[in-house]
Amino acid sequence: NVLLVSGVHNHAARRVIQNVHSDRAPKGPLANAVEALMLYVRDELVVPIGGHHLGHYTPLFVTYFFFILVANLAGMIPEFGGATGNIAVTAALGGSVLVVLTMLGMFQQGPVAYFAHMVPPGTPWLMVPLMFVLEFISPVIKCFVLCVRLFANMIAGHLVISTVLALGAIGKGAMM
């Protein structure tokens, strides 16, 4: 999956860069499709959810989007299998999102301010330790839940497909 996504993006990027250097618009169905999907991710997912200040992180979100898209589409073909049907892959995706979120938060605010902002202002002093612990583990829980949801959805799809195929095989065997 990674090789497929990398190959398609490298090919499309080379075509786009060649056209940009020659002052032409990107042309070709692959370059147009990749550009349309990138604009979709930026304009419909990143900016409405995170605001304009996240717009410059669009390449990161596009990478996650394309990897999950290609992995899920490859999961529809039995020979290729779906990478997101493996709990290790979804755990790596969730863990990488956790690391990226933490690093970006520390980079944007600074490490001290990042941890200081975990407790909302105006919180009573007796609740500060509890709030800090809850806000500290909250991103871990969110990323774990995303990991489990993606894995469970892919496994459910695999189970439905295998059940339908098994019923077809049983039905065909009963007809003979």
TORPA-4810 file (N, C-alpha, C, O; in nm, 3 decimals):
<nodes>
NODE_1_0.082_-0.120_0.000_0.000_0.000_0.000_0.085_0.125_0.000_0.058_0.220_-0.073_N
NODE_2_0.188_0.125_0.081_0.274_0.242_0.089_0.344_0.265_-0.045_0.357_0.378_-0.091_V
NODE_3_0.390_0.156_-0.106_0.457_0.170_-0.235_0.361_0.221_-0.342_0.400_0.302_-0.426_L
NODE_4_0.237_0.174_-0.340_0.138_0.220_-0.437_0.108_0.368_-0.417_0.108_0.444_-0.514_L
NODE_5_0.083_0.409_-0.294_0.055_0.551_-0.267_0.176_0.637_-0.303_0.160_0.742_-0.366_V
NODE_6_0.295_0.594_-0.265_0.416_0.670_-0.296_0.439_0.680_-0.445_0.474_0.786_-0.497_S
NODE_7_0.420_0.569_-0.516_0.440_0.569_-0.660_0.344_0.661_-0.733_0.385_0.737_-0.821_G
NODE_8_0.218_0.655_-0.696_0.118_0.742_-0.761_0.147_0.888_-0.731_0.143_0.972_-0.821_V
NODE_9_0.178_0.919_-0.605_0.206_1.058_-0.570_0.334_1.109_-0.635_0.338_1.223_-0.681_H
NODE_10_0.437_1.027_-0.640_0.561_1.070_-0.704_0.540_1.096_-0.852_0.589_1.195_-0.906_N
NODE_11_0.468_1.007_-0.918_0.441_1.025_-1.060_0.359_1.152_-1.084_0.392_1.232_-1.171_H
NODE_12_0.253_1.169_-1.006_0.169_1.288_-1.023_0.247_1.414_-0.988_0.232_1.516_-1.055_A
NODE_13_0.329_1.410_-0.884_0.407_1.528_-0.844_0.507_1.566_-0.951_0.525_1.685_-0.979_A
NODE_14_0.573_1.467_-1.012_0.667_1.498_-1.120_0.597_1.567_-1.236_0.649_1.664_-1.292_R
NODE_15_0.479_1.517_-1.273_0.404_1.578_-1.383_0.363_1.721_-1.348_0.373_1.812_-1.431_R
NODE_16_0.316_1.740_-1.226_0.272_1.873_-1.184_0.392_1.969_-1.180_0.380_2.083_-1.227_V
NODE_17_0.505_1.925_-1.126_0.623_2.012_-1.117_0.676_2.047_-1.255_0.716_2.161_-1.278_I
NODE_18_0.676_1.951_-1.347_0.719_1.981_-1.484_0.630_2.089_-1.545_0.680_2.181_-1.610_Q
NODE_19_0.501_2.077_-1.526_0.409_2.175_-1.583_0.421_2.311_-1.514_0.409_2.415_-1.579_N
NODE_20_0.446_2.311_-1.383_0.461_2.438_-1.311_0.588_2.510_-1.359_0.586_2.632_-1.378_V
NODE_21_0.697_2.435_-1.378_0.821_2.497_-1.424_0.807_2.555_-1.565_0.876_2.651_-1.599_H
NODE_22_0.720_2.498_-1.645_0.699_2.550_-1.781_0.578_2.643_-1.788_0.530_2.673_-1.898_S
NODE_23_0.528_2.689_-1.674_0.415_2.784_-1.666_0.289_2.730_-1.733_0.218_2.804_-1.801_D
NODE_24_0.264_2.603_-1.714_0.140_2.543_-1.765_0.063_2.485_-1.647_0.121_2.450_-1.544_R
NODE_25_-0.066_2.475_-1.666_-0.149_2.412_-1.562_-0.124_2.262_-1.564_-0.098_2.206_-1.671_A
NODE_26_-0.133_2.195_-1.449_-0.119_2.049_-1.447_-0.223_1.986_-1.538_-0.340_2.024_-1.535_P
NODE_27_-0.179_1.889_-1.618_-0.275_1.824_-1.707_-0.258_1.673_-1.696_-0.156_1.622_-1.651_K
NODE_28_-0.359_1.606_-1.739_-0.361_1.461_-1.731_-0.459_1.416_-1.625_-0.478_1.485_-1.525_G
NODE_29_-0.520_1.301_-1.646_-0.622_1.256_-1.550_-0.566_1.225_-1.412_-0.633_1.250_-1.312_P
NODE_30_-0.445_1.171_-1.404_-0.389_1.138_-1.273_-0.358_1.263_-1.193_-0.392_1.273_-1.075_L
NODE_31_-0.293_1.360_-1.258_-0.261_1.485_-1.188_-0.387_1.557_-1.145_-0.393_1.611_-1.035_A
NODE_32_-0.488_1.557_-1.231_-0.614_1.623_-1.196_-0.685_1.551_-1.082_-0.741_1.616_-0.993_N
NODE_33_-0.684_1.418_-1.083_-0.750_1.341_-0.977_-0.680_1.363_-0.842_-0.746_1.384_-0.741_A
NODE_34_-0.546_1.359_-0.842_-0.472_1.380_-0.717_-0.494_1.522_-0.667_-0.513_1.543_-0.547_V
NODE_35_-0.493_1.620_-0.758_-0.517_1.758_-0.716_-0.657_1.775_-0.660_-0.676_1.843_-0.559_E
NODE_36_-0.756_1.713_-0.724_-0.894_1.724_-0.675_-0.908_1.662_-0.537_-0.975_1.718_-0.450_A
NODE_37_-0.846_1.547_-0.514_-0.854_1.484_-0.383_-0.781_1.565_-0.276_-0.826_1.574_-0.162_L
NODE_38_-0.668_1.625_-0.314_-0.595_1.708_-0.218_-0.676_1.832_-0.181_-0.681_1.871_-0.064_M
NODE_39_-0.738_1.893_-0.279_-0.822_2.010_-0.251_-0.943_1.971_-0.167_-0.986_2.047_-0.080_L
NODE_40_-0.998_1.852_-0.193_-1.111_1.804_-0.112_-1.068_1.790_0.034_-1.138_1.836_0.124_Y
NODE_41_-0.955_1.726_0.057_-0.908_1.707_0.195_-0.886_1.842_0.262_-0.925_1.860_0.378_V
NODE_42_-0.824_1.936_0.191_-0.797_2.067_0.251_-0.925_2.146_0.276_-0.947_2.197_0.386_R
NODE_43_-1.010_2.156_0.174_-1.126_2.245_0.181_-1.246_2.185_0.255_-1.327_2.259_0.310_D
NODE_44_-1.258_2.053_0.256_-1.375_1.991_0.318_-1.345_1.922_0.451_-1.437_1.896_0.528_E
NODE_45_-1.220_1.892_0.478_-1.187_1.822_0.602_-1.100_1.907_0.695_-1.138_1.933_0.810_L
NODE_46_-0.985_1.950_0.646_-0.887_2.017_0.734_-0.937_2.154_0.779_-0.944_2.181_0.899_V
NODE_47_-0.970_2.241_0.684_-1.007_2.378_0.719_-1.139_2.386_0.797_-1.143_2.457_0.897_V
NODE_48_-1.247_2.316_0.757_-1.369_2.325_0.838_-1.354_2.270_0.979_-1.417_2.321_1.072_P
NODE_49_-1.274_2.168_0.996_-1.260_2.107_1.129_-1.157_2.181_1.213_-1.182_2.208_1.331_I
NODE_50_-1.041_2.213_1.155_-0.934_2.272_1.233_-0.911_2.419_1.212_-0.831_2.480_1.284_G
NODE_51_-0.979_2.480_1.117_-0.960_2.622_1.090_-0.845_2.646_0.994_-0.773_2.554_0.956_G
NODE_52_-0.829_2.772_0.956_-0.728_2.807_0.857_-0.585_2.791_0.910_-0.491_2.777_0.831_H
NODE_53_-0.567_2.793_1.041_-0.432_2.779_1.095_-0.377_2.637_1.076_-0.257_2.616_1.092_H
NODE_54_-0.462_2.540_1.042_-0.415_2.404_1.014_-0.394_2.381_0.864_-0.349_2.274_0.825_L
NODE_55_-0.425_2.479_0.781_-0.415_2.462_0.636_-0.277_2.423_0.589_-0.264_2.348_0.493_G
NODE_56_-0.173_2.472_0.655_-0.038_2.438_0.611_0.005_2.297_0.653_0.113_2.252_0.614_H
NODE_57_-0.077_2.228_0.731_-0.050_2.088_0.764_-0.127_1.993_0.671_-0.132_1.873_0.696_Y
NODE_58_-0.185_2.046_0.564_-0.262_1.964_0.472_-0.183_1.845_0.417_-0.241_1.737_0.406_T
NODE_59_-0.054_1.858_0.382_0.019_1.739_0.332_0.018_1.623_0.430_0.011_1.507_0.388_P
NODE_60_0.025_1.651_0.558_0.020_1.544_0.658_-0.117_1.474_0.655_-0.124_1.351_0.655_L
NODE_61_-0.224_1.554_0.653_-0.358_1.497_0.649_-0.384_1.424_0.518_-0.452_1.321_0.516_F
NODE_62_-0.330_1.475_0.408_-0.345_1.410_0.278_-0.274_1.273_0.280_-0.325_1.176_0.224_V
NODE_63_-0.159_1.266_0.345_-0.086_1.139_0.354_-0.169_1.035_0.429_-0.183_0.922_0.383_T
NODE_64_-0.224_1.073_0.544_-0.310_0.980_0.618_-0.432_0.941_0.534_-0.468_0.824_0.527_Y
NODE_65_-0.494_1.040_0.471_-0.615_1.015_0.392_-0.588_0.915_0.280_-0.662_0.818_0.263_F
NODE_66_-0.481_0.940_0.202_-0.452_0.851_0.089_-0.410_0.713_0.136_-0.446_0.613_0.073_F
NODE_67_-0.333_0.705_0.244_-0.293_0.572_0.292_-0.414_0.491_0.334_-0.426_0.374_0.298_F
NODE_68_-0.503_0.551_0.411_-0.621_0.479_0.457_-0.713_0.447_0.339_-0.771_0.338_0.333_I
NODE_69_-0.728_0.540_0.245_-0.811_0.516_0.127_-0.759_0.398_0.046_-0.835_0.308_0.012_L
NODE_70_-0.630_0.399_0.015_-0.572_0.291_-0.066_-0.575_0.159_0.011_-0.603_0.054_-0.048_V
NODE_71_-0.548_0.162_0.139_-0.552_0.039_0.219_-0.692_-0.019_0.223_-0.709_-0.141_0.214_A
NODE_72_-0.792_0.066_0.238_-0.930_0.017_0.241_-0.975_-0.034_0.105_-1.045_-0.135_0.096_N
NODE_73_-0.935_0.034_-0.002_-0.970_-0.013_-0.136_-0.898_-0.143_-0.169_-0.955_-0.232_-0.233_L
NODE_74_-0.773_-0.156_-0.126_-0.699_-0.280_-0.148_-0.761_-0.394_-0.068_-0.750_-0.510_-0.108_A
NODE_75_-0.824_-0.363_0.043_-0.890_-0.466_0.123_-1.009_-0.529_0.052_-1.054_-0.636_0.092_G
NODE_76_-1.060_-0.464_-0.052_-1.171_-0.520_-0.127_-1.126_-0.629_-0.222_-1.208_-0.707_-0.271_M
NODE_77_-0.997_-0.635_-0.250_-0.942_-0.737_-0.338_-0.875_-0.842_-0.251_-0.777_-0.811_-0.183_I
NODE_78_-0.925_-0.965_-0.251_-0.872_-1.066_-0.157_-0.722_-1.091_-0.170_-0.657_-1.118_-0.069_P
NODE_79_-0.666_-1.084_-0.288_-0.525_-1.115_-0.305_-0.436_-1.011_-0.237_-0.329_-1.044_-0.186_E
NODE_80_-0.480_-0.886_-0.236_-0.398_-0.780_-0.178_-0.417_-0.769_-0.028_-0.324_-0.735_0.044_F
NODE_81_-0.536_-0.796_0.019_-0.564_-0.782_0.161_-0.566_-0.636_0.201_-0.511_-0.550_0.132_G
NODE_82_-0.630_-0.609_0.311_-0.637_-0.471_0.358_-0.544_-0.450_0.475_-0.553_-0.521_0.575_G
NODE_83_-0.456_-0.355_0.463_-0.362_-0.328_0.571_-0.435_-0.281_0.696_-0.392_-0.308_0.808_A
NODE_84_-0.548_-0.209_0.676_-0.620_-0.158_0.792_-0.702_-0.267_0.861_-0.764_-0.241_0.964_T
NODE_85_-0.703_-0.387_0.807_-0.764_-0.500_0.874_-0.670_-0.565_0.974_-0.705_-0.665_1.036_G
NODE_86_-0.551_-0.509_0.989_-0.451_-0.559_1.083_-0.441_-0.459_1.199_-0.421_-0.340_1.177_N
NODE_87_-0.457_-0.508_1.319_-0.458_-0.419_1.436_-0.325_-0.348_1.454_-0.321_-0.237_1.508_I
NODE_88_-0.215_-0.408_1.409_-0.085_-0.342_1.423_-0.078_-0.217_1.335_-0.019_-0.116_1.375_A
NODE_89_-0.136_-0.223_1.216_-0.134_-0.107_1.126_-0.220_0.005_1.184_-0.178_0.120_1.185_V
NODE_90_-0.338_-0.029_1.231_-0.425_0.075_1.287_-0.365_0.132_1.417_-0.381_0.250_1.447_T
NODE_91_-0.297_0.047_1.494_-0.230_0.096_1.615_-0.116_0.190_1.578_-0.095_0.291_1.645_A
NODE_92_-0.042_0.158_1.473_0.065_0.247_1.428_0.008_0.380_1.379_0.065_0.486_1.406_A
NODE_93_-0.103_0.376_1.307_-0.167_0.500_1.263_-0.212_0.583_1.382_-0.187_0.703_1.387_L
NODE_94_-0.278_0.519_1.479_-0.323_0.591_1.598_-0.206_0.646_1.679_-0.212_0.759_1.727_G
NODE_95_-0.100_0.567_1.694_0.018_0.613_1.767_0.087_0.729_1.697_0.134_0.822_1.762_G
NODE_96_0.094_0.722_1.564_0.158_0.831_1.492_0.076_0.959_1.502_0.132_1.068_1.510_S
NODE_97_-0.056_0.946_1.500_-0.141_1.064_1.517_-0.121_1.124_1.656_-0.114_1.246_1.670_V
NODE_98_-0.111_1.040_1.758_-0.086_1.089_1.894_0.047_1.164_1.903_0.053_1.272_1.962_L
NODE_99_0.151_1.108_1.844_0.282_1.173_1.847_0.278_1.306_1.771_0.330_1.407_1.818_V
NODE_100_0.215_1.304_1.654_0.207_1.427_1.572_0.128_1.534_1.645_0.169_1.650_1.649_V
NODE_101_0.014_1.497_1.704_-0.066_1.596_1.776_0.012_1.656_1.893_0.008_1.777_1.915_L
NODE_102_0.081_1.573_1.967_0.158_1.621_2.081_0.272_1.712_2.036_0.294_1.819_2.093_T
NODE_103_0.344_1.669_1.933_0.456_1.749_1.884_0.410_1.883_1.826_0.471_1.986_1.851_M
NODE_104_0.301_1.880_1.748_0.250_2.005_1.691_0.200_2.098_1.801_0.220_2.220_1.792_L
NODE_105_0.136_2.043_1.904_0.091_2.126_2.015_0.207_2.189_2.088_0.202_2.307_2.123_G
NODE_106_0.312_2.111_2.112_0.430_2.166_2.179_0.503_2.266_2.091_0.555_2.367_2.140_M
NODE_107_0.506_2.240_1.961_0.573_2.331_1.868_0.500_2.464_1.860_0.562_2.571_1.858_F
NODE_108_0.366_2.459_1.855_0.288_2.581_1.841_0.286_2.663_1.970_0.293_2.786_1.965_Q
NODE_109_0.275_2.595_2.086_0.258_2.667_2.212_0.382_2.670_2.299_0.395_2.756_2.386_Q
NODE_110_0.473_2.579_2.276_0.586_2.560_2.365_0.550_2.451_2.465_0.433_2.436_2.500_G
NODE_111_0.648_2.375_2.511_0.618_2.261_2.599_0.549_2.300_2.729_0.456_2.232_2.773_P
NODE_112_0.595_2.408_2.792_0.536_2.448_2.921_0.392_2.494_2.902_0.303_2.453_2.977_V
NODE_113_0.369_2.579_2.804_0.233_2.628_2.778_0.142_2.516_2.733_0.023_2.516_2.765_A
NODE_114_0.196_2.419_2.657_0.114_2.306_2.612_0.058_2.230_2.731_-0.062_2.200_2.735_Y
NODE_115_0.143_2.199_2.828_0.096_2.125_2.945_0.014_2.215_3.039_-0.077_2.167_3.107_F
NODE_116_0.046_2.344_3.042_-0.031_2.436_3.127_-0.173_2.453_3.075_-0.267_2.470_3.154_A
NODE_117_-0.190_2.450_2.943_-0.324_2.466_2.885_-0.410_2.341_2.895_-0.526_2.342_2.854_H
NODE_118_-0.354_2.233_2.948_-0.436_2.112_2.964_-0.542_2.132_3.072_-0.648_2.069_3.066_M
NODE_119_-0.515_2.217_3.167_-0.614_2.247_3.270_-0.682_2.378_3.233_-0.616_2.481_3.221_V
NODE_120_-0.814_2.376_3.214_-0.883_2.499_3.174_-0.870_2.608_3.281_-0.869_2.578_3.401_P
NODE_121_-0.859_2.735_3.238_-0.849_2.843_3.337_-0.977_2.851_3.419_-1.087_2.828_3.368_P
NODE_122_-0.962_2.885_3.544_-1.077_2.896_3.633_-1.112_2.767_3.703_-1.211_2.762_3.776_G
NODE_123_-1.032_2.662_3.683_-1.057_2.535_3.751_-1.018_2.548_3.897_-0.911_2.599_3.927_T
NODE_124_-1.105_2.503_3.990_-1.069_2.508_4.133_-0.940_2.430_4.160_-0.914_2.326_4.098_P
NODE_125_-0.859_2.482_4.254_-0.727_2.423_4.279_-0.734_2.277_4.320_-0.643_2.201_4.290_W
NODE_126_-0.840_2.237_4.388_-0.851_2.097_4.429_-0.873_2.004_4.310_-0.841_1.886_4.316_L
NODE_127_-0.927_2.059_4.202_-0.957_1.977_4.083_-0.843_1.976_3.981_-0.847_1.898_3.886_M
NODE_128_-0.743_2.062_3.999_-0.635_2.074_3.900_-0.562_1.942_3.876_-0.542_1.907_3.760_V
NODE_129_-0.521_1.867_3.979_-0.452_1.741_3.950_-0.540_1.642_3.874_-0.493_1.577_3.780_P
NODE_130_-0.666_1.630_3.912_-0.756_1.537_3.843_-0.778_1.581_3.699_-0.775_1.498_3.608_L
NODE_131_-0.800_1.710_3.677_-0.821_1.761_3.542_-0.697_1.740_3.455_-0.707_1.705_3.337_M
NODE_132_-0.579_1.762_3.515_-0.456_1.743_3.438_-0.442_1.598_3.393_-0.408_1.572_3.278_F
NODE_133_-0.468_1.506_3.484_-0.457_1.363_3.449_-0.558_1.328_3.341_-0.525_1.259_3.244_V
NODE_134_-0.683_1.374_3.356_-0.785_1.344_3.256_-0.752_1.404_3.120_-0.768_1.339_3.017_L
NODE_135_-0.706_1.529_3.119_-0.672_1.594_2.992_-0.544_1.537_2.933_-0.525_1.541_2.811_E
NODE_136_-0.456_1.484_3.016_-0.333_1.423_2.967_-0.360_1.290_2.897_-0.299_1.260_2.794_F
NODE_137_-0.451_1.209_2.953_-0.479_1.079_2.892_-0.588_1.087_2.785_-0.610_0.990_2.712_I
NODE_138_-0.655_1.200_2.774_-0.762_1.214_2.675_-0.714_1.192_2.531_-0.781_1.118_2.459_S
NODE_139_-0.603_1.251_2.485_-0.558_1.223_2.349_-0.519_1.077_2.328_-0.540_1.023_2.219_P
NODE_140_-0.464_1.014_2.431_-0.428_0.872_2.420_-0.554_0.788_2.398_-0.556_0.700_2.312_V
NODE_141_-0.657_0.817_2.475_-0.783_0.744_2.461_-0.845_0.769_2.324_-0.895_0.677_2.261_I
NODE_142_-0.843_0.895_2.279_-0.901_0.928_2.147_-0.830_0.854_2.035_-0.895_0.799_1.947_K
NODE_143_-0.698_0.850_2.038_-0.623_0.780_1.934_-0.645_0.629_1.942_-0.652_0.563_1.839_C
NODE_144_-0.655_0.575_2.063_-0.684_0.433_2.079_-0.822_0.399_2.023_-0.839_0.298_1.956_F
NODE_145_-0.919_0.485_2.051_-1.055_0.461_2.000_-1.057_0.468_1.848_-1.124_0.387_1.784_V
NODE_146_-0.985_0.563_1.788_-0.977_0.570_1.642_-0.916_0.443_1.585_-0.961_0.391_1.483_L
NODE_147_-0.813_0.393_1.651_-0.747_0.269_1.608_-0.844_0.153_1.611_-0.854_0.078_1.514_C
NODE_148_-0.915_0.137_1.720_-1.008_0.025_1.734_-1.126_0.038_1.638_-1.170_-0.061_1.581_V
NODE_149_-1.176_0.160_1.618_-1.289_0.180_1.525_-1.253_0.143_1.383_-1.329_0.074_1.316_R
NODE_150_-1.137_0.187_1.336_-1.095_0.154_1.200_-1.077_0.004_1.185_-1.121_-0.056_1.087_L
NODE_151_-1.011_-0.057_1.282_-0.990_-0.203_1.278_-1.123_-0.278_1.281_-1.143_-0.371_1.203_F
NODE_152_-1.213_-0.239_1.371_-1.342_-0.309_1.382_-1.425_-0.293_1.257_-1.491_-0.388_1.214_A
NODE_153_-1.424_-0.174_1.197_-1.500_-0.155_1.073_-1.446_-0.240_0.960_-1.522_-0.296_0.882_N
NODE_154_-1.315_-0.251_0.951_-1.256_-0.333_0.845_-1.284_-0.481_0.869_-1.316_-0.554_0.776_M
NODE_155_-1.273_-0.524_0.993_-1.301_-0.665_1.024_-1.448_-0.696_0.998_-1.480_-0.803_0.947_I
NODE_156_-1.537_-0.604_1.032_-1.680_-0.626_1.006_-1.704_-0.640_0.856_-1.783_-0.725_0.814_A
NODE_157_-1.639_-0.558_0.776_-1.653_-0.570_0.631_-1.603_-0.703_0.581_-1.666_-0.766_0.495_G
NODE_158_-1.489_-0.748_0.633_-1.434_-0.878_0.593_-1.529_-0.991_0.632_-1.549_-1.085_0.555_H
NODE_159_-1.588_-0.981_0.751_-1.680_-1.086_0.796_-1.806_-1.090_0.710_-1.855_-1.198_0.678_L
NODE_160_-1.858_-0.976_0.672_-1.978_-0.971_0.588_-1.948_-1.032_0.452_-2.026_-1.114_0.401_V
NODE_161_-1.836_-0.994_0.392_-1.800_-1.047_0.260_-1.779_-1.197_0.267_-1.827_-1.270_0.180_I
NODE_162_-1.707_-1.245_0.369_-1.682_-1.390_0.378_-1.811_-1.466_0.405_-1.827_-1.578_0.356_S
NODE_163_-1.903_-1.408_0.481_-2.031_-1.474_0.506_-2.114_-1.484_0.379_-2.173_-1.588_0.352_T
NODE_164_-2.118_-1.377_0.303_-2.194_-1.379_0.177_-2.133_-1.480_0.080_-2.206_-1.554_0.014_V
NODE_165_-2.001_-1.484_0.072_-1.936_-1.582_-0.016_-1.962_-1.724_0.032_-1.986_-1.814_-0.050_L
NODE_166_-1.957_-1.745_0.162_-1.984_-1.880_0.215_-2.127_-1.921_0.188_-2.153_-2.036_0.154_A
NODE_167_-2.223_-1.829_0.204_-2.361_-1.862_0.175_-2.380_-1.894_0.028_-2.458_-1.982_-0.008_L
NODE_168_-2.308_-1.821_-0.057_-2.314_-1.851_-0.201_-2.258_-1.989_-0.230_-2.314_-2.063_-0.311_G
NODE_169_-2.148_-2.026_-0.166_-2.089_-2.157_-0.187_-2.180_-2.267_-0.134_-2.193_-2.372_-0.197_A
NODE_170_-2.243_-2.245_-0.019_-2.334_-2.344_0.038_-2.457_-2.358_-0.051_-2.504_-2.469_-0.077_I
NODE_171_-2.508_-2.245_-0.098_-2.626_-2.250_-0.187_-2.596_-2.320_-0.316_-2.679_-2.397_-0.365_G
NODE_172_-2.480_-2.297_-0.374_-2.443_-2.363_-0.498_-2.424_-2.512_-0.476_-2.458_-2.593_-0.563_K
NODE_173_-2.368_-2.550_-0.360_-2.350_-2.691_-0.329_-2.482_-2.762_-0.309_-2.493_-2.880_-0.342_G
NODE_174_-2.582_-2.693_-0.257_-2.713_-2.755_-0.235_-2.789_-2.773_-0.365_-2.876_-2.859_-0.376_A
NODE_175_-2.756_-2.691_-0.465_-2.825_-2.701_-0.594_-2.778_-2.820_-0.674_-2.850_-2.868_-0.761_M
NODE_176_-2.660_-2.869_-0.647_-2.605_-2.978_-0.729_-2.662_-3.110_-0.691_-2.626_-3.212_-0.750_M
</nodes>
